[in-house]
């Protein structure tokens, strides 16, 4: 839909029908308008943005991606930038500031009001990828001694400045989190009832230092739309909302996919990378993998006499290497994903070891038997069939085990388990597979 709207806006720009642009955009959701601005050239996007009413412009800005926000801010006047930065949601502003050079952030901080500057400094002071960086301070808190009528009046008075009012949090006199309740529960309660009597004292919360992946996992486990954040003294300092968690899930999944593909952690989106930057990012990892792969050449050289004695062994090397790499990748993917979702942790190492030994044994026996049959039918040589079948059995067994244990090892070394998957794993399995293959062939066929 937004592509049609973009076409309409471009036509109206050429016709200089600025009132038509304003009317066309005002009928659409802020998210769709944001996509239109992202499709336009920076100067045109800045011009169209200035046509929007102030309240709509702020909502549209929140929906834009970080790179587009940066470009748009550069095309606006200082007064307009100050208005946007002061009015936008605190968590989105923190995300924007994280991506900007320190000098630019310093200039933008000077445009904030004293209160907003204090909030921005506080949020930026928390560690990266922590709940403190994700949270907003725009939440509704209630005192435990309030009546329901007093609480409703407080909600009405403060709601316009809050990010969400559907979940309310109860604090003590020293601002410690002691409970919570939903807006629905508050509305349905008798007006004279005390908040402390209707609140739920057992609510989930996280600390400001909690890692964002753990925060996302709690949202999933408890089906939340907001989560309170407390400091070390358990004082309520902010909340994380579900829209931020969706961004984190996408960010973490993207990072895992890049690492598993041997690309390193993502720094820019695909179209924001220049060809040179793309080559630079891929080249380092590929160079490392070339060095690891060169071990395969050395192994082939070391076993050249065995190959000369039974050249038919070379016919089955691709099958052996590819199958081992595929088995290891399957196992690694399952464990890496389990670690990411919290289904698996370090306590499960023994269980995983036993399970993957069993799985590898069964897969190796089945596919090893198939490989024996295929090799025998191709070459008519029982010894070659046994060499290929047994080698594939051993390789599958080892690959399955290595694929499962490498991500677990990465966790113990405090590395991202996704680093151990993909090209790194398959290259490792290739080297191990070749050694196993030739050693098995030497024993069975009596090669030198």
PEZIBEL-V816358 format. One record per residue. PSI is psi in whole degrees, -180 to 180 (NA if undefined). Layout:
psi->PSI
psi->PSI
This chain:
psi->-40
psi->-26
psi->-38
psi->-40
psi->-39
psi->-44
psi->-43
psi->-45
psi->-41
psi->-42
psi->-44
psi->-33
psi->-43
psi->-33
psi->-5
psi->34
psi->79
psi->-34
psi->-37
psi->-38
psi->-46
psi->-45
psi->-40
psi->-39
psi->-37
psi->-20
psi->-2
psi->162
psi->145
psi->-34
psi->-41
psi->-38
psi->-40
psi->-42
psi->-35
psi->-47
psi->-36
psi->-28
psi->-22
psi->160
psi->152
psi->-46
psi->-42
psi->-39
psi->-42
psi->-40
psi->-47
psi->-39
psi->-39
psi->-16
psi->-19
psi->146
psi->152
psi->-51
psi->-41
psi->-39
psi->-41
psi->-43
psi->-42
psi->-43
psi->-39
psi->-30
psi->-11
psi->153
psi->164
psi->-43
psi->-41
psi->-36
psi->-44
psi->-47
psi->-40
psi->-43
psi->-34
psi->-21
psi->-1
psi->159
psi->162
psi->-38
psi->-42
psi->-41
psi->-44
psi->-42
psi->-47
psi->-49
psi->-33
psi->-29
psi->-23
psi->160
psi->144
psi->-41
psi->-38
psi->-36
psi->-41
psi->-43
psi->-41
psi->-47
psi->-31
psi->-30
psi->-7
psi->153
psi->151
psi->-37
psi->-40
psi->-41
psi->-41
psi->-41
psi->-42
psi->-36
psi->-34
psi->-19
psi->-10
psi->153
psi->165
psi->-43
psi->-46
psi->-33
psi->-39
psi->-43
psi->-45
psi->-43
psi->-40
psi->-48
psi->-39
psi->-16
psi->-13
psi->156
psi->150
psi->149
psi->27
psi->166
psi->-33
psi->-37
psi->-28
psi->-27
psi->165
psi->150
psi->4
psi->75
psi->167
psi->123
psi->149
psi->151
psi->145
psi->-25
psi->-2
psi->149
psi->168
psi->-42
psi->-43
psi->-39
psi->-42
psi->-40
psi->-40
psi->-41
psi->-46
psi->-38
psi->-33
psi->-15
psi->-41
psi->-26
psi->5
psi->152
psi->-37
psi->145
psi->6
psi->-24
psi->130
psi->146
psi->137
psi->131
psi->156
psi->-178
psi->-31
psi->22
psi->19
psi->140
psi->124
psi->-6
psi->-175
psi->167
psi->161
psi->161
psi->-36
psi->-45
psi->-37
psi->-44
psi->-37
psi->-12
psi->153
psi->142
psi->-30
psi->-8
psi->148
psi->146
psi->-38
psi->-23
psi->-19
psi->-7
psi->163
psi->111
psi->-15
psi->80
psi->150
psi->141
psi->167
psi->162
psi->161
psi->-28
psi->-5
psi->134
psi->145
psi->-30
psi->-38
psi->-36
psi->-45
psi->-38
psi->-38
psi->-40
psi->-43
psi->-45
psi->-36
psi->5
psi->56
psi->159
psi->-10
psi->151
psi->123
psi->148
psi->130
psi->159
psi->-172
psi->-25
psi->9
psi->27
psi->137
psi->122
psi->-15
psi->-179
psi->151
psi->133
psi->162
psi->-30
psi->-34
psi->-35
psi->-37
psi->-40
psi->-40
psi->-43
psi->-45
psi->-42
psi->-46
psi->-41
psi->-41
psi->-43
psi->-43
psi->-42
psi->-42
psi->-44
psi->-40
psi->-23
psi->4
psi->35
psi->-8
psi->176
psi->137
psi->136
psi->-32
psi->161
psi->165
psi->-50
psi->-14
psi->-7
psi->132
psi->164
psi->-41
psi->-44
psi->-37
psi->-45
psi->-42
psi->-43
psi->-43
psi->-35
psi->-41
psi->-46
psi->-41
psi->-38
psi->-41
psi->-43
psi->-32
psi->-42
psi->-43
psi->-40
psi->-27
psi->-20
psi->-32
psi->-40
psi->-41
psi->-37
psi->-44
psi->-38
psi->-41
psi->-32
psi->22
psi->-34
psi->-39
psi->-40
psi->-40
psi->-34
psi->-30
psi->80
psi->-23
psi->-22
psi->-32
psi->-28
psi->-27
psi->2
psi->-47
psi->-43
psi->-44
psi->-48
psi->-47
psi->-43
psi->-42
psi->-45
psi->-41
psi->-42
psi->-43
psi->-39
psi->-41
psi->-50
psi->-45
psi->-40
psi->-44
psi->-45
psi->-43
psi->-43
psi->-39
psi->-39
psi->-39
psi->-37
psi->-9
psi->-1
psi->-31
psi->140
psi->-174
psi->-25
psi->-21
psi->7
psi->-45
psi->-44
psi->-43
psi->-42
psi->-50
psi->-41
psi->-45
psi->-29
psi->-46
psi->-47
psi->-45
psi->-38
psi->-46
psi->-47
psi->-42
psi->-41
psi->-44
psi->-53
psi->-30
psi->-41
psi->-41
psi->-41
psi->-39
psi->-48
psi->-44
psi->-45
psi->-40
psi->-43
psi->-33
psi->-41
psi->-19
psi->24
psi->116
psi->-38
psi->-42
psi->-41
psi->-45
psi->-42
psi->-46
psi->-46
psi->-48
psi->-40
psi->-44
psi->-38
psi->-49
psi->-43
psi->-44
psi->-41
psi->-48
psi->-45
psi->-43
psi->-41
psi->-46
psi->-42
psi->-32
psi->-37
psi->-29
psi->-46
psi->-37
psi->-39
psi->-40
psi->-40
psi->-43
psi->-32
psi->4
psi->41
psi->163
psi->123
psi->-23
psi->-23
psi->-32
psi->-1
psi->-179
psi->-139
psi->-38
psi->-46
psi->-49
psi->-37
psi->-42
psi->-45
psi->-36
psi->-47
psi->-48
psi->-41
psi->-42
psi->-43
psi->-47
psi->-46
psi->-51
psi->-34
psi->-40
psi->-43
psi->-39
psi->-41
psi->-48
psi->-41
psi->-3
psi->38
psi->156
psi->NA
